[in-house]
Every structure is written in structure tokens, then in C-alpha cells.
């Protein structure tokens, strides 16, 4: 993953629950910054990296994800006390996504969805336990006639209070029934056959390796390398049984 340095806070994006922001970086690019000091904490940024990386490995469109170094001194130029506090609490390594100018929020009523694509997105979100792709908040953008997946901070919800054991992979994920694309996902079995072979232990380990030590702070599980192995073991076990696929099929039925 590339690392950028935040040069300027442009504007808050208040539609996000964690108050992400549009920022300008030292490479002159614009990015949507996710703060480690927001309420969900660093684990939301871990989820952003891992779930976004898995989506990309599956051939789904995700804006480039970068590590973003933030100087808490930037808070001095912000008049909003809430934003000041958030910047000061987020000094160091954060996560940002490439800004997609001119993109529009996906509308499940107005925007037609290819059933094969819908099935692949549902498969990904069931695999990564993403609770935040509902009709109320789709976290999907239409850009250049493609569907882009954004905002995976609520994925991997299992890792809040997780002991690091792979048995968590066997737990049910009933929230898949609320997925905005589930009514269109008529090819889940085909999606499973196409996507599962794209993921193996090496691919998952490569994705998880992108999570920096600075965000792996759960000492109850172990040091950062131990935590990375725990994530890899979790996803590998989930791939073996793939109960999440049948859950999605049953939810659609």
C-alpha cells in the first residue's frame, strides 16, 4: 500500500457516522480520510484495509486504499471543536480512499444491477461479515458506469471483542438478509464457484500483511504478527466451510 501525508483538511463528509473527511495529500490528490480516533477506533481501519483488499482480489471495483499520515497540528486551523478533537485524536497512521469526483450514490430503484455482479458483491459481504450495505446506507457509488464499493469500516464486525480464535468463522451472519443487492443476487452459487478459487492462504496473508503495526493494537490477541495470523486463520476456515454462501441463498429465498 502507498503512504500519503495529509497536507490539508478540505471538508467533513457528514453523511458518514465516523465523520470522515475530504483531504488533500502531499501528492496533490484528494482522498476520503478515515480517522483512527473516530468512535469505532483502529479496528474500523483494519476492516477497511482487509475487506477492501479482498474485494479487489475478487475483481470488484474499490477506490485505491492508502495509508495516510496525519499531523495533529492540522487541528489548529479548524474552527469546529469536534473536528479539532478528531484530528488531535488521530495523529499518526490513518486510512484513506481515493476520492471519485462526480460519483453518485447508488440507487437500487433507479440503477439496474447485473445479477452476476450483485451476486459477487453479496458473496464478498457475506464472507467479510459486512453489516453496512443496506438500502438505508448502500455504500455503493456509480462512477464511470461502474459500481464501486466503498466504506468497509463496519465489515469484520466479529473482531470487536474477538479472542483471535478461528472458531468465530463458524458463527452465523443473519444480517446478510438486509443486503441491498440480495434481491438481485440470483447467481450466488455461480459466484461462489467463481470467487472462492481466487482466495487462498497466500492471497489472504498478502492482504492482511498490508495492515500496519500501528493499527493492530489488540494486545489481548497478541503482537501484530500474531494478530495477522489470526485473521488469516479466520478467513481460511471460513473458506473451507463456506456456510455464509448457503446463509445468503436461504436469506434470499
C-alpha positions in Angstrom: 0.0 0.0 0.0 1.1 3.5 -0.7 1.5 6.0 2.1 0.5 9.6 1.7 0.8 12.6 4.1 -2.3 14.7 4.7 -1.5 18.3 3.7 -4.9 20.0 4.1 -8.2 19.2 5.7 -10.8 20.2 3.0 -14.3 19.5 4.3 -16.1 17.0 6.6 -18.3 14.3 4.9 -21.1 14.3 7.5 -23.1 11.5 5.9 -20.6 9.1 7.4 -21.2 8.0 11.0 -17.5 8.3 11.8 -17.2 11.8 10.3 -14.7 11.0 7.5 -13.2 14.0 5.7 -12.1 15.0 2.2 -8.4 15.9 2.5 -5.7 16.9 0.1 -2.4 15.0 0.3 1.2 15.7 -0.4 0.8 14.1 -3.9 -1.8 16.8 -4.7 -4.6 14.1 -4.7 -7.9 14.2 -2.9 -8.8 11.4 -0.6 -11.6 10.4 1.8 -9.9 10.1 5.1 -11.0 7.6 7.8 -9.8 8.6 11.3 -8.3 6.2 13.8 -9.6 8.5 16.5 -13.3 8.1 15.5 -15.7 6.2 17.7 -15.1 2.8 16.0 -11.4 3.0 16.6 -8.5 1.5 14.7 -10.3 -1.8 14.1 -12.6 0.1 11.6 -9.4 0.9 9.6 -8.2 -2.7 9.8 -11.6 -3.7 8.4 -11.2 -1.1 5.6 -7.9 -2.5 4.5 -8.8 -6.2 4.7 -12.3 -6.1 3.3 -11.2 -3.7 0.6 -8.2 -5.8 -0.3 -10.4 -8.9 -0.5 -12.8 -7.1 -2.8 -10.0 -6.1 -5.1 -8.7 -9.7 -5.1 -12.2 -10.8 -6.2 -12.2 -8.4 -9.1 -14.6 -5.9 -7.6 -14.1 -2.2 -8.0 -12.8 -0.4 -4.9 -11.1 3.0 -4.8 -7.4 2.8 -4.1 -6.8 2.4 -0.4 -3.7 4.2 1.1 -2.2 4.7 4.5 -2.4 8.4 5.5 -0.1 10.1 7.9 -1.8 12.8 9.8 -0.1 15.6 11.8 -2.4 16.5 14.8 -1.2 20.1 14.4 -3.6 20.5 11.5 -6.3 20.8 14.1 -5.1 24.4 14.8 -6.6 25.7 11.6 -10.0 24.1 12.0 -12.8 26.2 13.6 -15.1 23.3 14.5 -14.2 21.9 18.0 -15.5 18.5 17.1 -13.2 18.3 14.1 -10.3 19.7 16.1 -10.8 16.9 18.7 -11.0 14.2 16.0 -7.8 15.3 14.3 -5.9 15.5 17.6 -7.1 12.0 18.5 -6.0 10.6 15.1 -2.3 11.7 14.9 -0.2 9.1 13.1 -1.3 6.4 10.7 -4.8 6.5 9.3 -6.5 5.1 6.2 -7.8 6.9 3.1 -9.6 6.1 -0.1 -9.1 7.8 -3.4 -11.8 10.4 -4.0 -14.1 9.6 -7.0 -15.1 13.1 -8.4 -18.6 13.2 -9.9 -19.6 9.8 -8.5 -23.3 9.3 -7.4 -24.8 7.3 -4.7 -26.2 4.0 -6.0 -30.0 3.9 -6.1 -31.4 0.4 -6.0 -34.6 1.6 -7.6 -33.2 3.7 -10.4 -30.0 1.9 -11.2 -30.2 -1.5 -12.9 -27.9 -4.1 -11.4 -26.4 -7.1 -13.3 -27.4 -10.2 -11.3 -23.9 -11.7 -11.6 -22.3 -8.6 -10.2 -24.9 -8.3 -7.4 -24.2 -11.9 -6.5 -20.4 -11.3 -6.3 -20.9 -8.3 -4.1 -23.2 -10.2 -1.8 -20.7 -13.1 -1.7 -18.0 -10.7 -0.7 -20.0 -9.0 2.0 -21.2 -12.3 3.4 -17.6 -13.6 3.5 -16.3 -10.4 5.2 -19.4 -10.1 7.5 -20.1 -6.6 6.3 -23.2 -5.3 8.1 -23.3 -2.0 6.3 -24.6 -2.4 2.8 -28.3 -2.0 3.4 -31.0 0.0 1.4 -30.7 2.7 4.1 -26.9 3.0 3.5 -25.7 1.2 0.4 -22.0 2.3 0.5 -22.0 1.9 -3.3 -21.2 4.5 -5.8 -21.9 4.7 -9.5 -18.9 6.1 -11.3 -17.9 5.9 -15.0 -20.7 3.4 -15.5 -19.3 1.0 -12.9 -20.4 0.1 -9.4 -17.8 0.9 -6.8 -17.6 -0.5 -3.3 -16.8 2.0 -0.5 -16.6 2.3 3.3 -15.9 -1.2 4.7 -15.2 0.0 8.3 -18.2 -1.9 9.6 -17.1 -5.2 8.0 -15.3 -7.8 10.1 -17.7 -6.9 12.9 -16.7 -10.2 14.6 -13.3 -8.8 15.5 -14.8 -6.4 18.2 -14.3 -8.4 21.3 -12.7 -11.3 19.4 -10.2 -13.6 21.2 -8.3 -14.4 18.0 -9.6 -17.9 17.6 -10.7 -19.3 14.2 -14.0 -20.7 15.7 -15.5 -17.3 15.2 -15.6 -18.2 11.5 -18.4 -20.7 12.1 -20.8 -18.1 13.5 -23.9 -17.3 11.6 -24.3 -14.0 9.8 -28.0 -13.3 9.7 -27.6 -9.7 8.8 -27.0 -10.7 5.2 -30.8 -10.7 4.8 -30.7 -6.9 4.8 -28.2 -6.6 2.0 -29.4 -4.0 -0.6 -28.3 -6.3 -3.6 -29.7 -9.6 -2.2 -33.0 -9.3 -4.2 -30.9 -9.1 -7.4 -28.3 -11.8 -6.5 -29.8 -14.7 -8.4 -26.4 -16.3 -9.1 -24.9 -16.9 -5.7 -23.9 -20.5 -6.4 -22.2 -19.4 -9.6 -20.5 -16.6 -7.7 -19.2 -19.0 -5.1 -17.8 -21.3 -7.8 -16.0 -18.3 -9.4 -14.8 -16.4 -6.4 -13.7 -19.0 -3.9 -10.8 -20.2 -6.0 -9.4 -16.6 -6.1 -8.7 -16.7 -2.4 -6.2 -18.9 -0.7 -4.0 -18.6 2.4 -1.3 -16.9 0.4 -3.6 -14.3 -1.1 -5.3 -13.6 2.2 -1.9 -13.3 4.0 -0.7 -10.8 1.4 -3.8 -8.7 2.0 -3.5 -8.8 5.8 0.2 -8.0 5.6 -0.9 -4.6 4.4 -2.2 -3.7 7.8 0.4 -1.7 9.6 1.5 -2.5 13.2 0.2 0.9 14.3 -3.4 -0.3 13.7 -3.0 -3.7 15.3 -3.5 -2.7 18.9 -5.4 -5.7 20.4 -2.9 -6.9 22.9 -5.4 -9.4 24.2 -4.8 -11.4 21.0 -1.0 -10.9 20.8 1.5 -8.9 19.0 0.8 -7.6 15.4 2.2 -10.7 13.7 0.0 -12.9 15.9 -3.0 -10.8 15.1 -2.3 -11.1 11.3 -2.0 -14.9 11.6 -5.3 -14.9 13.5 -7.1 -13.0 10.7 -5.6 -15.4 8.0 -6.7 -18.5 10.0 -10.2 -17.0 10.4 -10.7 -16.4 6.7 -9.2 -19.7 5.7 -11.6 -21.5 7.9 -14.5 -19.5 6.6 -13.4 -20.6 3.0 -13.3 -24.2 3.9 -16.9 -24.5 5.2 -18.4 -21.6 3.2 -21.6 -21.7 5.3 -22.0 -18.0 4.6 -23.0 -18.8 1.0 -25.9 -21.0 2.0 -27.0 -18.4 4.5 -27.2 -15.8 1.7 -29.1 -18.2 -0.6 -31.5 -19.1 2.2 -32.0 -15.4 3.1 -32.8 -14.6 -0.5 -35.3 -17.4 -0.6 
